């Protein structure tokens, strides 16, 4: 005998009208068993399971629908379903990650960042440092002007011995701070990058730009000069040094020539 969906649906609705939710659930289950792709009924079934306190069954329904919508690229519908799961099963890093990724795909930065931060903190508390750094990287890429996150990521890389990655992140943070006109803050993070990689061109350019904006290009010149000592054939370093030097030194080739130096003075500055 063929399954009569309409009759079963009417029976379920009658049970709901008189408050017999368990009986209605049985009828809706029959429909879902017959038509697994009836996601409207499956959603109703999940809601009813939640009403009777069967969270496991409700979550199973909602996750199934969410995965279907995600695979079909119905992103907003998938988000709505995962939010239902999140309400029933809060503090779940898997669901938070899925929500964050979906929000990010829609350029919903605030929502994505909030979920990613939760996941990163959860990984940190669990001692999963590498996973936490991967999530912070996602936030940094999603929200480039967020220098606080980028600096936090750089410091995390540094603690893990990932010095090259740390230097890149410090430099990126410095560049964003410089673009905002926050020269002092930019110099702080550029200095951290220079400590790791003293001759990085991008970092030294940022450092020079920040110092120039403050009227202290001579301080940048000293750092570029130190980098150029070991790289006398690096044309880009010499060009940066030339732009940082005061006019008098710039026009005097015997002074501009980069030569080995000796240290003296209480502050360890380099003199000819």
C-alpha positions in Angstrom: 0.0 0.0 0.0 1.4 3.4 -1.0 2.3 5.8 1.7 -0.3 8.5 2.1 1.7 11.6 3.0 -1.3 14.0 3.1 -3.2 11.7 5.5 -0.1 11.4 7.8 0.4 15.1 7.8 -3.2 15.8 8.8 -2.8 13.3 11.6 0.3 15.0 12.9 -1.3 18.4 12.7 -4.4 17.1 14.7 -2.1 15.8 17.4 -0.3 19.1 17.6 -3.7 20.9 18.0 -4.4 19.0 21.1 -0.9 19.1 22.5 0.0 15.5 21.8 3.6 16.2 20.7 5.0 12.7 21.0 2.2 11.4 18.9 2.8 14.1 16.3 6.5 13.3 16.3 5.7 9.7 15.3 3.6 10.9 12.4 6.3 13.3 11.2 8.9 10.5 11.5 6.8 8.5 9.1 7.0 11.3 6.5 10.7 11.8 6.9 11.3 8.0 6.6 9.3 8.0 3.4 10.8 11.2 2.0 14.3 11.9 3.5 14.6 15.0 1.3 11.5 16.7 2.9 13.6 19.2 4.8 10.6 21.3 5.8 9.1 18.3 7.7 12.6 17.4 9.1 12.9 21.0 10.4 9.5 20.7 12.0 10.5 17.4 13.5 13.6 18.9 15.0 11.6 21.7 16.6 9.3 19.2 18.2 12.2 17.1 19.5 13.6 20.3 21.0 10.2 21.0 22.7 10.1 17.6 24.4 13.7 17.9 25.5 15.3 15.4 23.1 18.2 17.6 22.2 20.2 14.8 20.6 17.5 14.0 18.1 16.8 17.7 17.4 20.5 18.4 16.7 20.6 15.4 14.4 17.7 16.9 12.4 19.1 20.4 12.2 22.7 19.3 11.3 21.4 17.1 8.5 19.5 20.1 7.0 22.4 22.4 7.6 24.9 20.1 5.8 22.5 19.8 2.9 22.1 23.6 2.5 25.9 24.1 2.9 26.6 21.5 0.1 24.1 23.2 -2.1 25.6 26.7 -1.4 22.4 27.9 0.3 24.7 29.7 2.8 22.2 31.8 4.7 19.8 28.8 5.1 22.8 26.7 6.4 23.7 29.5 8.9 20.1 29.5 10.2 20.2 25.7 10.8 23.6 25.8 12.4 22.4 28.6 14.7 19.7 26.2 15.9 22.3 23.6 16.6 24.4 26.2 18.4 21.6 27.2 20.7 21.0 23.6 21.7 24.7 22.7 21.9 26.6 25.9 22.8 30.4 26.1 23.1 30.9 23.4 20.5 34.0 24.3 18.5 33.0 22.3 15.4 29.7 24.1 15.0 31.4 27.5 15.9 34.0 26.8 13.1 31.3 25.9 10.6 29.4 29.1 11.4 32.5 31.2 11.3 33.5 29.8 7.9 30.0 30.4 6.5 29.9 33.9 7.9 33.3 34.6 6.4 32.2 33.4 3.0 29.5 36.0 3.1 31.9 38.8 4.3 30.0 39.0 7.6 33.2 40.0 9.4 31.8 40.8 12.8 29.9 37.5 13.1 32.8 35.4 11.7 35.4 37.1 14.0 33.3 36.4 17.1 33.0 32.7 16.3 36.7 32.4 15.3 37.8 34.0 18.5 35.8 31.6 20.5 37.4 28.7 18.6 40.9 30.1 19.0 40.4 30.6 22.8 39.0 27.0 23.1 42.1 25.6 21.3 44.3 27.7 23.6 42.7 26.4 26.7 43.0 22.8 25.4 46.7 23.3 24.6 46.2 23.0 20.9 48.4 25.9 20.1 48.9 25.3 16.4 45.2 25.0 15.7 44.6 28.2 17.7 47.2 30.0 15.5 45.5 28.7 12.3 42.2 30.2 13.5 43.9 33.5 14.4 45.4 33.5 10.9 41.9 33.2 9.5 40.8 36.2 11.5 43.8 38.3 10.5 43.1 37.5 6.8 39.4 38.2 7.2 40.0 41.5 8.9 43.3 42.9 7.7 43.1 46.3 9.6 42.7 44.4 12.9 46.3 45.0 14.1 45.6 43.7 17.5 44.8 40.2 16.2 47.7 40.3 13.7 50.1 41.3 16.5 48.7 38.5 18.7 49.2 36.1 15.9 52.8 37.2 15.5 53.5 36.8 19.2 52.0 33.3 19.0 54.3 32.4 16.1 57.3 33.8 18.0 56.5 31.6 21.0 56.3 28.6 18.8 59.7 29.3 17.2 58.0 30.3 13.9 60.2 33.3 13.5 59.8 34.0 9.8 56.0 33.9 10.1 56.2 36.1 13.2 58.3 38.7 11.4 55.9 38.8 8.4 52.9 39.4 10.8 54.7 42.1 12.7 55.5 43.9 9.5 51.9 43.6 8.2 50.6 45.0 11.5 53.1 47.9 11.3 52.0 48.7 7.7 48.4 48.9 8.7 49.2 51.0 11.7 51.3 53.3 9.5 48.4 53.6 7.1 46.2 54.9 10.0 48.8 57.4 11.0 49.7 55.6 14.2 53.4 56.0 13.7 54.6 55.3 17.2 52.6 52.1 17.4 53.9 51.1 13.9 57.5 51.7 15.0 57.0 49.4 18.0 55.9 46.4 15.8 58.4 47.2 13.1 61.1 47.0 15.7 60.0 43.5 16.7 60.1 42.5 13.0 63.6 44.0 12.6 64.8 42.1 15.7 63.9 38.9 13.9 65.1 39.9 10.4 67.2 43.0 10.4 67.6 43.3 6.7 64.0 42.8 5.5 63.3 45.4 2.8 59.6 45.7 3.5 60.1 46.2 7.2 62.9 48.7 6.7 60.7 50.6 4.2 57.9 50.8 6.7 60.3 51.8 9.5 61.7 54.6 7.3 58.2 55.8 6.4 57.1 55.9 10.0 60.3 57.7 11.1 60.0 60.2 8.2 56.4 61.0 9.2 57.7 61.7 12.7 60.6 63.8 11.5 63.2 61.3 12.8 64.4 59.7 9.5 68.0 59.8 10.9 67.0 57.1 13.4 65.8 54.9 10.5 69.0 55.7 8.7 71.1 54.2 11.5 69.1 50.9 11.4 69.3 50.7 7.6 73.0 51.5 7.8 73.6 48.6 10.2 71.8 46.3 7.8 73.8 47.6 4.8 77.2 46.9 6.5 76.9 43.2 5.8 75.2 43.7 2.4 77.2 46.4 0.6 76.0 45.2 -2.8 72.3 45.4 -1.8 71.2 48.3 -4.1 67.7 48.6 -2.5 69.2 49.0 1.0 71.6 51.6 -0.3 68.7 53.4 -2.0 66.7 53.4 1.2 69.8 54.7 3.1 70.3 57.5 0.6 66.7 58.7 1.1 67.0 58.6 4.9 70.3 60.5 5.1 70.3 64.3 5.5 71.2 66.3 2.4 74.8 67.0 3.5 75.7 63.3 3.8 73.7 62.4 0.7 75.8 64.6 -1.6 79.2 63.4 -0.1 80.2 60.0 -1.5 83.0 59.5 0.9 80.6 59.8 3.8 77.9 57.8 2.1 80.2 54.8 1.4 79.3 51.9 3.6 82.3 50.5 5.4 82.9 48.3 8.5 82.6 50.3 11.6 83.7 50.1 15.2 81.3 50.5 18.2 81.8 53.2 20.8 79.8 55.3 23.0 77.6 54.4 25.9 74.6 53.7 23.7 76.5 51.4 21.3 75.9 53.7 18.3 78.1 53.3 15.2 80.7 55.9 14.3 83.2 56.3 11.6 
